[in-house]
Amino acid sequence: LDGIAMRVPVPTGSATDLVVTLQREVTKDEVNAAFKKASDDGALKGFLTYTEDPIVSSDIVGDPSSCTFDSSLTMVQEGNSVKILGWYDNEWGY
């Protein structure tokens, strides 16, 4: 498990880059489907927004979500190493 949170070049935008090593192999589609389900009707509904649209840091300024999961940036390497990215407004989405 490794991750960083980075400020981006807008006054309140930030992104979290998370890399995890899973016990089993997964596909990019499986990872994205799990986050989609969590945002639609799972435990993270109301906190997590799922997007397939190409977004940039300024798109999340003023967004009340705690995290906007950017499915277009999901990566899976060697079957069990997964990298995801989530955007958030560090002054709004707590």
N, CA, C and O atoms as a MOPAC input file, in Angstrom:
PM7 MOZYME 1SCF
protein

 N      0.85500 1    -1.16100 1     0.00000 1
 C      0.00000 1     0.00000 1     0.00000 1
 C      0.89900 1     1.22100 1     0.00000 1
 O      1.77200 1     1.36700 1     0.85600 1
 N      0.67700 1     2.09600 1    -0.96700 1
 C      1.46000 1     3.32000 1    -1.05900 1
 C      0.57300 1     4.38200 1    -1.67300 1
 O     -0.19200 1     4.09200 1    -2.59300 1
 N      0.65900 1     5.58100 1    -1.19200 1
 C     -0.16300 1     6.64000 1    -1.75600 1
 C      0.37300 1     8.00400 1    -1.40100 1
 O      1.14900 1     8.16600 1    -0.45900 1
 N     -0.05800 1     8.98400 1    -2.17400 1
 C      0.29400 1    10.36900 1    -1.89100 1
 C     -0.92700 1    11.23900 1    -2.15900 1
 O     -1.78900 1    10.89000 1    -2.96600 1
 N     -0.98800 1    12.35900 1    -1.47800 1
 C     -1.98300 1    13.38500 1    -1.78700 1
 C     -1.19400 1    14.57400 1    -2.29800 1
 O     -0.20700 1    14.97800 1    -1.68300 1
 N     -1.61700 1    15.13200 1    -3.40700 1
 C     -0.85800 1    16.24100 1    -3.98200 1
 C     -1.77500 1    17.41000 1    -4.27800 1
 O     -2.90300 1    17.23500 1    -4.73900 1
 N     -1.28000 1    18.59000 1    -4.00900 1
 C     -1.99700 1    19.79400 1    -4.39600 1
 C     -1.77200 1    19.98600 1    -5.88800 1
 O     -0.70700 1    19.67000 1    -6.42000 1
 N     -2.76900 1    20.49500 1    -6.53400 1
 C     -2.67800 1    20.74200 1    -7.96500 1
 C     -2.81300 1    22.23900 1    -8.19600 1
 O     -3.19300 1    22.96000 1    -7.27400 1
 N     -2.51700 1    22.72800 1    -9.39100 1
 C     -2.42400 1    24.18000 1    -9.59300 1
 C     -3.75500 1    24.93300 1    -9.66200 1
 O     -3.99500 1    25.70200 1   -10.59300 1
 N     -4.60300 1    24.70700 1    -8.68100 1
 C     -5.80700 1    25.51500 1    -8.47300 1
 C     -5.87200 1    25.78400 1    -6.97500 1
 O     -5.28800 1    25.03200 1    -6.19500 1
 N     -6.55500 1    26.82300 1    -6.56000 1
 C     -6.51600 1    27.20100 1    -5.14400 1
 C     -6.92700 1    26.09900 1    -4.16700 1
 O     -6.35200 1    26.00800 1    -3.08200 1
 N     -7.89100 1    25.27300 1    -4.51300 1
 C     -8.36600 1    24.29400 1    -3.53300 1
 C     -8.41400 1    22.86600 1    -4.05800 1
 O     -8.94100 1    21.99100 1    -3.37200 1
 N     -7.89500 1    22.60400 1    -5.22100 1
 C     -7.96500 1    21.26000 1    -5.78400 1
 C     -6.82100 1    20.38600 1    -5.32400 1
 O     -5.69500 1    20.85500 1    -5.16100 1
 N     -7.11000 1    19.12400 1    -5.11700 1
 C     -6.09300 1    18.14700 1    -4.74200 1
 C     -6.45100 1    16.80300 1    -5.35600 1
 O     -7.57700 1    16.57700 1    -5.79900 1
 N     -5.46800 1    15.92700 1    -5.36900 1
 C     -5.68900 1    14.57500 1    -5.87600 1
 C     -4.96700 1    13.59600 1    -4.96800 1
 O     -3.91500 1    13.90400 1    -4.40900 1
 N     -5.54300 1    12.42200 1    -4.83100 1
 C     -4.90400 1    11.33400 1    -4.09600 1
 C     -4.56700 1    10.23700 1    -5.09100 1
 O     -5.42600 1     9.76900 1    -5.83800 1
 N     -3.31400 1     9.84000 1    -5.08900 1
 C     -2.80500 1     8.78200 1    -5.95200 1
 C     -2.51900 1     7.59100 1    -5.04700 1
 O     -1.63700 1     7.66500 1    -4.19100 1
 N     -3.24500 1     6.50300 1    -5.22400 1
 C     -3.12900 1     5.34800 1    -4.33700 1
 C     -2.72000 1     4.11400 1    -5.13200 1
 O     -3.29600 1     3.81400 1    -6.17800 1
 N     -1.71800 1     3.40300 1    -4.62200 1
 C     -1.25800 1     2.15500 1    -5.22800 1
 C     -1.37200 1     1.05400 1    -4.17800 1
 O     -0.86600 1     1.19300 1    -3.06400 1
 N     -2.03500 1    -0.03200 1    -4.53900 1
 C     -2.19000 1    -1.16600 1    -3.62000 1
 C     -1.78800 1    -2.45900 1    -4.32100 1
 O     -1.90500 1    -2.58400 1    -5.54000 1
 N     -1.31600 1    -3.41400 1    -3.53200 1
 C     -1.05100 1    -4.75900 1    -4.01500 1
 C     -2.10100 1    -5.66900 1    -3.39800 1
 O     -2.18500 1    -5.80000 1    -2.17700 1
 N     -2.89200 1    -6.29000 1    -4.24500 1
 C     -3.99400 1    -7.13300 1    -3.79400 1
 C     -3.56400 1    -8.58900 1    -3.67900 1
 O     -2.55500 1    -8.99600 1    -4.25500 1
 N     -4.33600 1    -9.36700 1    -2.93400 1
 C     -4.03100 1   -10.79300 1    -2.77700 1
 C     -4.40800 1   -11.60400 1    -4.00300 1
 O     -3.84600 1   -12.67400 1    -4.23700 1
 N     -5.35600 1   -11.10400 1    -4.79100 1
 C     -5.76300 1   -11.83600 1    -5.99400 1
 C     -5.65400 1   -10.91800 1    -7.20600 1
 O     -5.57800 1    -9.69600 1    -7.07600 1
 N     -5.64800 1   -11.52100 1    -8.36000 1
 C     -5.57800 1   -10.74500 1    -9.58800 1
 C     -6.94200 1   -10.15700 1    -9.92400 1
 O     -7.97700 1   -10.78200 1    -9.69700 1
 N     -6.92400 1    -8.94800 1   -10.46700 1
 C     -8.14400 1    -8.24800 1   -10.87100 1
 C     -7.90400 1    -7.59400 1   -12.22600 1
 O     -6.77500 1    -7.52100 1   -12.71100 1
 N     -8.98600 1    -7.12500 1   -12.81800 1
 C     -8.88500 1    -6.35900 1   -14.05600 1
 C     -9.25900 1    -4.91000 1   -13.76000 1
 O     -9.83900 1    -4.60200 1   -12.71900 1
 N     -8.92000 1    -4.04300 1   -14.68200 1
 C     -9.29600 1    -2.63400 1   -14.55800 1
 C    -10.81600 1    -2.50600 1   -14.46300 1
 O    -11.32700 1    -1.71500 1   -13.67100 1
 N    -11.52700 1    -3.27600 1   -15.26200 1
 C    -12.99300 1    -3.22400 1   -15.24000 1
 C    -13.56100 1    -3.64500 1   -13.88500 1
 O    -14.53700 1    -3.05900 1   -13.41700 1
 N    -12.96400 1    -4.64500 1   -13.25700 1
 C    -13.43200 1    -5.07700 1   -11.93300 1
 C    -13.21100 1    -3.99100 1   -10.88200 1
 O    -14.08100 1    -3.73900 1   -10.04800 1
 N    -12.05600 1    -3.35700 1   -10.92600 1
 C    -11.75400 1    -2.27800 1    -9.97800 1
 C    -12.75100 1    -1.14000 1   -10.15800 1
 O    -13.35100 1    -0.66500 1    -9.19300 1
 N    -12.91700 1    -0.71000 1   -11.40200 1
 C    -13.84800 1     0.39100 1   -11.66600 1
 C    -15.27700 1     0.02600 1   -11.27400 1
 O    -16.00200 1     0.86300 1   -10.73700 1
 N    -15.68700 1    -1.20900 1   -11.53600 1
 C    -17.04300 1    -1.64000 1   -11.17700 1
 C    -17.25400 1    -1.59800 1    -9.66700 1
 O    -18.33800 1    -1.24200 1    -9.20600 1
 N    -16.24200 1    -1.95400 1    -8.90200 1
 C    -16.35800 1    -1.91900 1    -7.43600 1
 C    -16.54300 1    -0.48900 1    -6.94000 1
 O    -17.35300 1    -0.24000 1    -6.04700 1
 N    -15.79400 1     0.45100 1    -7.51400 1
 C    -15.94700 1     1.85300 1    -7.11100 1
 C    -17.27100 1     2.43000 1    -7.59500 1
 O    -17.88700 1     3.23800 1    -6.89900 1
 N    -17.70900 1     2.02500 1    -8.77100 1
 C    -19.00700 1     2.48000 1    -9.28500 1
 C    -20.12700 1     2.01400 1    -8.36300 1
 O    -21.01400 1     2.79300 1    -8.01500 1
 N    -20.08600 1     0.75100 1    -7.97000 1
 C    -21.11300 1     0.20200 1    -7.06900 1
 C    -21.09000 1     0.92300 1    -5.72100 1
 O    -22.14300 1     1.26900 1    -5.18400 1
 N    -19.90300 1     1.14800 1    -5.17900 1
 C    -19.79400 1     1.83200 1    -3.88000 1
 C    -20.34600 1     3.25100 1    -3.94400 1
 O    -20.93300 1     3.73700 1    -2.97700 1
 N    -20.16000 1     3.91200 1    -5.07700 1
 C    -20.65200 1     5.29100 1    -5.20200 1
 C    -22.14800 1     5.34500 1    -5.47700 1
 O    -22.81600 1     6.30100 1    -5.08300 1
 N    -22.67900 1     4.33100 1    -6.14800 1
 C    -24.10200 1     4.32600 1    -6.51400 1
 C    -25.02100 1     3.87000 1    -5.39100 1
 O    -26.03900 1     4.50400 1    -5.11400 1
 N    -24.65300 1     2.76200 1    -4.74300 1
 C    -25.55700 1     2.22000 1    -3.72700 1
 C    -24.83800 1     1.53000 1    -2.57600 1
 O    -25.46100 1     0.81500 1    -1.79100 1
 N    -23.56100 1     1.73700 1    -2.47700 1
 C    -22.79300 1     1.10300 1    -1.41300 1
 C    -22.54300 1     2.03100 1    -0.24200 1
 O    -23.19700 1     3.06200 1    -0.08600 1
 N    -21.59600 1     1.64500 1     0.56400 1
 C    -21.28200 1     2.37800 1     1.78800 1
 C    -20.78000 1     3.79800 1     1.53300 1
 O    -20.83200 1     4.64100 1     2.42900 1
 N    -20.30300 1     4.06700 1     0.33900 1
 C    -19.74200 1     5.39100 1     0.04300 1
 C    -20.70500 1     6.30800 1    -0.70400 1
 O    -20.32900 1     7.41100 1    -1.10200 1
 N    -21.94100 1     5.86200 1    -0.89400 1
 C    -22.93200 1     6.70000 1    -1.57600 1
 C    -23.07200 1     8.02400 1    -0.82000 1
 O    -23.23700 1     8.04500 1     0.40000 1
 N    -23.00300 1     9.11700 1    -1.56600 1
 C    -23.09000 1    10.43500 1    -0.96200 1
 C    -21.73600 1    11.03700 1    -0.61900 1
 O    -21.63300 1    12.24100 1    -0.38400 1
 N    -20.70300 1    10.21000 1    -0.58800 1
 C    -19.34900 1    10.68300 1    -0.30900 1
 C    -18.45200 1    10.55900 1    -1.53100 1
 O    -17.59100 1    11.40500 1    -1.77400 1
 N    -18.66300 1     9.49700 1    -2.29500 1
 C    -17.83000 1     9.18100 1    -3.45200 1
 C    -18.61400 1     9.43900 1    -4.73200 1
 O    -19.74400 1     8.97500 1    -4.88700 1
 N    -18.00300 1    10.18400 1    -5.64300 1
 C    -18.56200 1    10.39100 1    -6.97800 1
 C    -17.70400 1     9.60200 1    -7.95900 1
 O    -16.47700 1     9.61500 1    -7.86400 1
 N    -18.33800 1     8.92600 1    -8.88600 1
 C    -17.64900 1     8.12800 1    -9.89600 1
 C    -17.79400 1     8.83800 1   -11.22800 1
 O    -18.89600 1     9.24200 1   -11.60100 1
 N    -16.69000 1     8.99400 1   -11.94900 1
 C    -16.78800 1     9.60800 1   -13.27300 1
 C    -15.99000 1     8.82200 1   -14.29900 1
 O    -14.93300 1     8.26300 1   -14.00700 1
 N    -16.53000 1     8.79900 1   -15.50700 1
 C    -15.82500 1     8.25700 1   -16.66600 1
 C    -15.38700 1     9.38700 1   -17.58600 1
 O    -14.66600 1     9.16500 1   -18.55900 1
 N    -15.82600 1    10.59400 1   -17.27200 1
 C    -15.48800 1    11.76100 1   -18.08400 1
 C    -14.05100 1    12.19800 1   -17.82400 1
 O    -13.56600 1    12.09600 1   -16.69700 1
 N    -13.37400 1    12.68000 1   -18.85100 1
 C    -12.04200 1    13.23800 1   -18.61900 1
 C    -12.19100 1    14.54100 1   -17.83000 1
 O    -12.84600 1    15.47600 1   -18.29100 1
 N    -11.58900 1    14.60100 1   -16.65300 1
 C    -11.68800 1    15.80500 1   -15.83000 1
 C    -10.29500 1    16.33000 1   -15.51400 1
 O     -9.29800 1    15.62300 1   -15.65300 1
 N    -10.25300 1    17.56900 1   -15.09100 1
 C     -9.01600 1    18.20900 1   -14.65600 1
 C     -9.26500 1    18.80600 1   -13.28000 1
 O    -10.40300 1    18.84600 1   -12.81300 1
 N     -8.21500 1    19.26500 1   -12.63800 1
 C     -8.30800 1    19.72900 1   -11.25800 1
 C     -9.34600 1    20.82200 1   -11.04700 1
 O    -10.00800 1    20.84500 1   -10.01000 1
 N     -9.50000 1    21.71400 1   -11.99500 1
 C    -10.46600 1    22.80300 1   -11.81200 1
 C    -11.91300 1    22.31100 1   -11.84300 1
 O    -12.80900 1    23.02400 1   -11.39100 1
 N    -12.15900 1    21.11300 1   -12.36600 1
 C    -13.52000 1    20.56800 1   -12.41300 1
 C    -14.06600 1    20.21600 1   -11.03300 1
 O    -15.28100 1    20.12100 1   -10.86400 1
 N    -13.20300 1    20.02200 1   -10.05100 1
 C    -13.68100 1    19.58600 1    -8.74400 1
 C    -13.76500 1    20.72100 1    -7.72800 1
 O    -14.20400 1    20.50000 1    -6.59900 1
 N    -13.36100 1    21.91000 1    -8.09800 1
 C    -13.44600 1    23.04100 1    -7.17300 1
 C    -14.91700 1    23.30800 1    -6.85100 1
 O    -15.72800 1    23.52500 1    -7.75200 1
 N    -15.25100 1    23.28900 1    -5.56200 1
 C    -16.62300 1    23.48700 1    -5.12100 1
 C    -17.46600 1    22.23000 1    -5.11200 1
 O    -18.64300 1    22.28500 1    -4.75700 1
 N    -16.89400 1    21.09600 1    -5.49400 1
 C    -17.63600 1    19.82700 1    -5.49400 1
 C    -17.72200 1    19.31300 1    -4.05500 1
 O    -16.69100 1    19.17100 1    -3.39700 1
 N    -18.92200 1    19.03300 1    -3.55600 1
 C    -19.06400 1    18.60900 1    -2.16200 1
 C    -18.66800 1    17.15500 1    -1.88200 1
 O    -18.63500 1    16.74500 1    -0.72100 1
 N    -18.37000 1    16.38000 1    -2.90900 1
 C    -17.97100 1    14.98200 1    -2.69400 1
 C    -16.64500 1    14.91800 1    -1.95200 1
 O    -15.76700 1    15.75800 1    -2.15300 1
 N    -16.51100 1    13.92600 1    -1.10300 1
 C    -15.22600 1    13.71800 1    -0.43100 1
 C    -14.16500 1    13.24800 1    -1.41400 1
 O    -12.97400 1    13.48300 1    -1.21400 1
 N    -14.60600 1    12.57800 1    -2.48600 1
 C    -13.68500 1    12.10300 1    -3.50900 1
 C    -14.43100 1    11.89400 1    -4.82000 1
 O    -15.54000 1    11.35900 1    -4.83400 1
 N    -13.82300 1    12.31600 1    -5.91400 1
 C    -14.32700 1    11.99500 1    -7.24600 1
 C    -13.35900 1    10.98800 1    -7.85300 1
 O    -12.22800 1    11.32500 1    -8.20300 1
 N    -13.82000 1     9.75000 1    -7.97000 1
 C    -13.00500 1     8.65900 1    -8.49000 1
 C    -12.90000 1     8.79700 1    -9.99900 1
 O    -13.91300 1     8.79600 1   -10.69800 1
 N    -11.68200 1     8.91500 1   -10.50200 1
 C    -11.42600 1     9.11300 1   -11.92800 1
 C    -11.13500 1     7.76200 1   -12.57700 1
 O     -9.98800 1     7.31800 1   -12.61500 1
 N    -12.17900 1     7.11400 1   -13.08400 1
 C    -12.04300 1     5.75200 1   -13.61100 1
 C    -11.13300 1     5.66800 1   -14.83400 1
 O    -10.57900 1     4.60800 1   -15.12300 1
 N    -10.98000 1     6.76800 1   -15.54500 1
 C    -10.13000 1     6.73900 1   -16.74200 1
 C     -8.65000 1     6.57300 1   -16.39400 1
 O     -7.84800 1     6.22400 1   -17.26100 1
 N     -8.28200 1     6.81900 1   -15.14200 1
 C     -6.87700 1     6.72600 1   -14.74000 1
 C     -6.54100 1     5.44600 1   -13.97700 1
 O     -5.41100 1     5.28400 1   -13.51700 1
 N     -7.49700 1     4.54300 1   -13.83700 1
 C     -7.23800 1     3.27000 1   -13.15400 1
 C     -6.24100 1     2.44800 1   -13.96700 1
 O     -6.35600 1     2.33600 1   -15.18700 1
 N     -5.26100 1     1.87600 1   -13.26900 1
 C     -4.26900 1     1.01100 1   -13.91300 1
 C     -4.10300 1    -0.26900 1   -13.10400 1
 O     -4.12700 1    -0.24600 1   -11.87300 1
 N     -3.93600 1    -1.38100 1   -13.80700 1
 C     -3.63300 1    -2.66200 1   -13.17700 1
 C     -2.40400 1    -3.22200 1   -13.86900 1
 O     -2.36100 1    -3.33100 1   -15.09500 1
 N     -1.39500 1    -3.58000 1   -13.06300 1
 C     -0.18300 1    -4.18000 1   -13.61400 1
 C      0.06600 1    -5.50800 1   -12.92300 1
 O     -0.14600 1    -5.64700 1   -11.71800 1
 N      0.51300 1    -6.47000 1   -13.69300 1
 C      0.82600 1    -7.80700 1   -13.19200 1
 C     -0.35600 1    -8.43000 1   -12.46000 1
 O     -0.17200 1    -9.30900 1   -11.61800 1
 N     -1.56900 1    -7.98100 1   -12.77800 1
 C     -2.76800 1    -8.60200 1   -12.24600 1
 C     -3.20600 1    -8.17100 1   -10.86500 1
 O     -4.40400 1    -8.12900 1   -10.58900 1
 N     -2.25500 1    -7.84300 1    -9.97600 1
 C     -2.65800 1    -7.51700 1    -8.60900 1
 C     -2.12000 1    -6.18400 1    -8.08600 1
 O     -2.36800 1    -5.83800 1    -6.93100 1
 N     -1.40700 1    -5.44800 1    -8.89000 1
 C     -0.93000 1    -4.11800 1    -8.50700 1
 C     -1.86100 1    -3.08800 1    -9.14100 1
 O     -1.93800 1    -2.97200 1   -10.36400 1
 N     -2.56800 1    -2.34300 1    -8.28900 1
 C     -3.61900 1    -1.43800 1    -8.75600 1
 C     -3.28400 1    -0.00600 1    -8.36800 1
 O     -2.90600 1     0.27200 1    -7.23000 1
 N     -3.42700 1     0.89300 1    -9.32500 1
 C     -3.22800 1     2.32300 1    -9.08500 1
 C     -4.53000 1     3.03600 1    -9.42500 1
 O     -5.09500 1     2.83800 1   -10.50000 1
 N     -5.00600 1     3.87800 1    -8.48800 1
 C     -6.22200 1     4.66200 1    -8.71300 1
 C     -5.95300 1     6.11700 1    -8.34900 1
 O     -5.00500 1     6.42900 1    -7.62900 1
 N     -6.80800 1     6.99800 1    -8.86000 1
 C     -6.67000 1     8.41700 1    -8.54400 1
 C     -8.03900 1     8.99500 1    -8.21900 1
 O     -9.02400 1     8.74400 1    -8.91300 1
 N     -8.07100 1     9.77000 1    -7.15600 1
 C     -9.29900 1    10.45200 1    -6.75600 1
 C     -9.04500 1    11.93300 1    -6.56800 1
 O     -8.04400 1    12.33300 1    -5.97300 1
 N     -9.94700 1    12.73500 1    -7.07300 1
 C     -9.86300 1    14.18900 1    -6.96100 1
 C    -10.73100 1    14.66900 1    -5.80600 1
 O    -11.73500 1    14.03600 1    -5.48200 1
 N    -10.35500 1    15.77800 1    -5.18400 1
 C    -11.20000 1    16.37300 1    -4.15600 1
 C    -10.85300 1    17.84500 1    -3.97600 1
 O     -9.73300 1    18.27600 1    -4.24900 1
 N    -11.82500 1    18.59400 1    -3.51700 1
 C    -11.62500 1    19.99600 1    -3.16400 1
 C    -11.25300 1    20.01600 1    -1.68900 1
 O    -12.09800 1    19.75700 1    -0.83200 1
 N     -9.99700 1    20.32100 1    -1.38900 1
 C     -9.52900 1    20.22100 1    -0.01100 1
 C    -10.09900 1    21.29500 1     0.91600 1
 O     -9.81500 1    21.28000 1     2.11400 1
 N    -10.88100 1    22.20800 1     0.39800 1
 C    -11.54600 1    23.20300 1     1.24000 1
 C    -13.03500 1    22.92100 1     1.37400 1
 O    -13.71800 1    23.60400 1     2.13700 1
 N    -13.55900 1    21.93000 1     0.65100 1
 C    -14.99800 1    21.71300 1     0.60500 1
 C    -15.40000 1    20.30300 1     1.01800 1
 O    -16.20100 1    20.13100 1     1.93800 1
 N    -14.86200 1    19.31200 1     0.35800 1
 C    -15.37400 1    17.94300 1     0.48000 1
 C    -14.85500 1    17.14700 1     1.64900 1
 O    -14.17000 1    16.14600 1     1.44300 1
 N    -15.14800 1    17.54500 1     2.85000 1
 C    -14.71200 1    16.79300 1     4.02500 1
 C    -15.79500 1    15.81800 1     4.39600 1
 O    -15.64900 1    15.07100 1     5.36300 1

